[in-house]
Amino acid sequence: MCAFRVTLSRHQRQELEHYLHTAQRSGQLHDVTCLLAILAVTEGQSCDQVALTLRVTLKTVHQWVRRLLVAGPTGLQRTKPTGRPSKLTKTQKHELAKLIDAGPVQAGFTSACWRSPMIQQLIYERFGVFYNVFYLAQLLKNLGFSYQKAAFVSDHLNEEKRQVWCTTTWPQIVNAAKARAALLLFGDEASFPQWGTLSYTWARRGHQPMVKTSGKRKGDKVFGLIEYFTGRFWYQGQEGRLNSDTYIAFLSRVLAQTTQPIMLIQDGARYHTSAAMQRFFGTHIERLTVFQLPSYSPDYNPIEKLWKKVKKEGTHLHYFPTFEALTDKVEQALLKFANTPAEILALCSLPTELAPAA
């Protein structure tokens, strides 16, 4: 067991904690380990326990404590080493890239996202090379990595069904629609909140853009259909919840506005597949044929791009003091696209894997 018994004054402890925070911000791994060890010893932990926890030798902990006793907190600060710092070899860089690709959890970290200090620690532990945390960005860039925002992907994706849709179902639908001279409609719904939506915009550095919000938890719900061949657009807004009754009312209005057969492609929302909807589809089976998109595949529905454009032009960074102000703004944006089918065709192009099949 360690024979040291170290007691710090309040001022000395604050000084050590300040050094620790500075070292953590600058990514000085050695200094962080040293200061954590000293603070642990001063709180009554044994040197053996500290060495085991921080994965350093007992002799190293003894040396750090002696430096504290001899020179105080300032004696723990290291002088900058002379000479050229060591670097990873080409083989080590290749191995590091594989470790980063595997993710932090596989490397023994609890976080699911890489941070520069974590990669710094990984390099130090695996290869014995210490990189300044500020140099890591250039190192990672040279290895083909970039700092970017992660994206969600559903754990319910069925790649086999998506592949069947691309190679078989979708080409059959297109051919059938052409043969019957039918309207090929993609359907979906969107919600436009009264409290507003935010996006990136230019502003003076250091002055974050501020947008007023009413805070009202209300939204303008909109049913929409776009026709694949012509870009024709049907829509219907409402204040209440989306359900089977409102969806039936919307589809009934569309059926009344045309005499052509309709082939409808929709997602698996509950009110799309409810018992009431099945009865409605059965009543209009002579004119209305319904197809379900693969589960969790909004990327196969081109109307999603239209909703994104409407929000960008109509609601992003806007203030809506009343619900009527919101619905008027959304109506203006929707009406614009309803009158420009060519723009809808250009905007709602299919994903590359569906376009060749069509």
N, C-alpha and C positions, 0 to 999 in steps of 0.2 A: 504494500500500500504506500501511497505517497506521504512523505513526511511534512509537506508544506502545509502551512495554515496561513492563508493570506486574507487580510481584511482591508477593504478599500473605503476611503472616505466618500461622501456623497459626490463631491466635486470630481474625484478620480473616476468614479463609476460613470458619471455623465460624460467625462472626457473619453473614456473607452467606448461608450455607446455611440458617441459622435464619430469616432474613428471607424467603428463597425459599419454605421450607416453609409459613411463616405466610401468605404471599401466595397460595400455591396452595390452601390450605385455605379461605381467605376469598374466593377467586375474583377477586383483583385482577390482571386480565390485564396491565395496563400495568407493574405492579411485577414480575410474573413475567418479562415480556420483558426488562425492564431488567436484572434480576439474572442471567438466563441469559446475556445479552450480556456482562456484566462477568466472569462466571466463565469464559466461553469465551475472552475476551481474555487473562485471567490464565493460562490454560492454554496459551497460545502461538498461538491462532488469530488471523488477521489481521482487522482491522476490516471490510475489504471482504467477507471470507467470512462473518463474523458477520451483517453487514447483509443479505447475500443470503439466508442461511439463515432468519433471523427476519423477513424481509420488512419491514425498516425502512430509513430512509435512512442513508447513511454519516455524515452530519452528526449525526444523533441518537446514533449509537454514540459519536462523538467527544465529544459533550456529556456522555454518561453517564460516560465514562472520566475526563473532566476533573473532574466532580463528585466522583468517587471519590478522585482525587489531591488535590483541594483540601480536602475535608471528611471523607474516610474513609467507611466503610460507612454511617454515620448520615446522611451527606449525600445518599444515594440515596433516602431516604424522602421521599415527596411529602407536601406539606400538602394538606388537604382543599380542593378548589376551591370558590370562592364562587359564589353564584347557583343558580338552579334547574337541575338536570341535564337534558340533552336527552332526549327520548323519541321513540319511533317514531310515525310518522303512521299514520292508519287504513289507508292503502294499503300501507305497509310491514308492518304487522301481518298484513294479509291475505297478503302475499307470504311472510312468515316462516312462517305456518301451512302454506302449501304446501310450503315447504322441509322443515319438520319431518315432514310426512306422507310425503314422498319418502324419508326415512331418512338417517342419517348418511353412509352410503357415497356416496350421490348428491351430498352436500354436500362431499365430499373428505376425510372422516374414515375411519380404518381400522376403528373400532369399529362394531358393528352396532346398538348401543343408545345412545340419547341420554342424556347427563349434563348437568347444569346448566352446568358450565364450558364444555362444548362448544357449547351454545346461546349462551352469553355470547360466545364467540369468533366464532360464526357471525354474530351480530348486529353485532359490532364490525367484522368484515371486510366484510360485505355492505352495511351501512347507516351505518357510521361512528359508531354510537351505543354508548356504554359503559353497561351495566346492572350494578349490583351483583348478584352471583350469588344473594344471599338474596332479592332482589326478583323474580327470574325465576319462582319458584313462583306468585306472584300473577298475573304477566303471563300465564303459560301457562294458568292456571286461567281467566282472563278470555277466552282464545282458544279455550276448549273442550277443553283437554287435562287429563289427570290422570296421576299417577304410579302405575303399575299393573304387575303382573307379566305378563310375556309368556307365551304358550302355544305349544306345538308344533302344527303342522299338517303332515300327511304330504305329501311331494312325490310320492307315488304315487296321490293321490286322482284318481279319474276322475269328474268332475262329471256327465258325460253318462250314465254307468251309474247313478250315484246318482239322477239325475232319472228315468230309466226305472224304477228300483226304486220310487220314490215314486208315480209316476203310473200305472204299468201293473202291474208284478210284484206289489207288495204288495196292491193291491185284488183282484187275481185270486186270490191265496193266501187272503185272508180269505173271499171268496165261495165258493171251493172247500171250505174247511174247514167252513163253515156248511152247505153242500149235502150233505156227506158225514157230518156230525155227528162230525167228526174232532177230535182234540186238536191244537191249534196250539201247538207248543212252541218256545220260544227257548232255545238251549243255549249254554253257555260254561263256562270254568274260571277258578278263582282260586287264588292261593297266599297263605298266611298265614305269614309268617316268624316263627321262634321268637325271633329277636333283637329283635322288637317293631316297632311302627310309631308314628310321632309325629304330632301334630296341634297346632293352636293351643289354648291354654288360658289361664285367668286366673291371674296370679301377682303377687306383690309387685314393684313397679317396681325394676329393678336386680338382681333375683334370678331368673335363668333357671330354669324348672322342670327338674329332673333326674329321669330315669327309669332305673332299673337295667336292664341288659341282660346276658344270658348270653353273647352273642357267638356262639352256636351257629349255624352256617350250615345250618340245616335248616328245612324249611317243611311246613306241612300243605296238601296239594293237594286241591282239591275240584272234582268235576264237578257241574254244576247244570243243571236244566231248569225253566222256569216256563211254565204254561199261560196263554195269552193271554186266554181267555174267563173262566176261573174263578179264576185266581191259585194254582192247585195247584202245589206245589213238590216236585221230586225232587232229591236230592243224594246224593253218595257221596264220602267223604274217603279219602285214602291218603297214605302217607309217601313212596313212591317216585315216580319220574318219570311224567309223563303221556305215554302213547303209545297206539298203535292197540289193543293188547290190552286195556288198562284201559278205554279208551273203549268197546270192544265189550262188555266185561263190564257196564259201567254201562247201556248202552242195552238189553242183553238183559234186565237186571233190570226196567227200566221196561216193556218189552214184555210181560214176564210178569205185570205187575201190572194190566194193562188189556186189554180186548178191542177197544177202539175203534181206528179207523185213526189214524195219527199223521202229522202234517205237521211236520217238523223244520226249523228255520231255524238255521243255524250259520255261523261265520266260516270263513276259509280256512286255519286252522292245518294244519300238515303231516299230523298224525295224523287230521285230519278228512277229508282227501282222499286218503289213501294207497291203495295197491292192496288192502291187507287190508280197509280200510273199504268200498271199492267192491264187493268180493265179499260183504261182510256186508249192505250195502244191497241188492244184487241178490238175496240169499237171502230177504230180507223185503220184497220189492218190493210184495207185495199189501197190506201193512199200513203200510209205512213209505215216505213220500215226503220227499225231502231237497231243501232250497233253500239256496243260498249267498248270504250277504250280499255287497253290493259290497265290494271290497277297501278296507281301512283305514276301515271305517265302524262303529266300536263304538258311536257315538251312535245307531245304528238298532237296537241290541240292548238292550231294557229291563232285562235281567238285570244289566247293568253297574251300574245304580243300586242293585240289591239287594246286590251285593258291596261297594259303597261303604258302604252302611248297616251291613252286618255288621261291617266293619272299624271303623267309627266306634263301634259299641256294644260290640264284642267284644275288639278287639286294640289300639286306639289307646291309648298311654300306659300299657299294662299290662306287667308283668314276668312272664316265663315261665321259671322256673328249669329246668324239664324239658319235654321234648317232649309228655309226657302232659298237663301243665298247659295247654299251648297247644291240643291237640286237644280237651280237655274244654271249654275256653272257647269255641272255635269251634263245637263241637257244640251247646252251649247256645244260642248265637245263631242257628244254622241251624234248630234245632228250634222255636224261638220263631216264626220266620217260616213254617215248615212248618205250624204250627197256626193261623196267622192269614192265610188267603188274601186276605181283604179288605184287609189292610194291604199285601200285595204288589201287589194291583191298584192301590191308591192310590199306592204308591211308584214302581211301574214303569210309569207312564203313558208313552205313546209321545211322541216329539218332535212338535212342532206340525205339521210338514210331512207326517207319516205319519198322525196322528190323523184329519184330515178325510177322507183317502183310505179309511180303514177304516170 
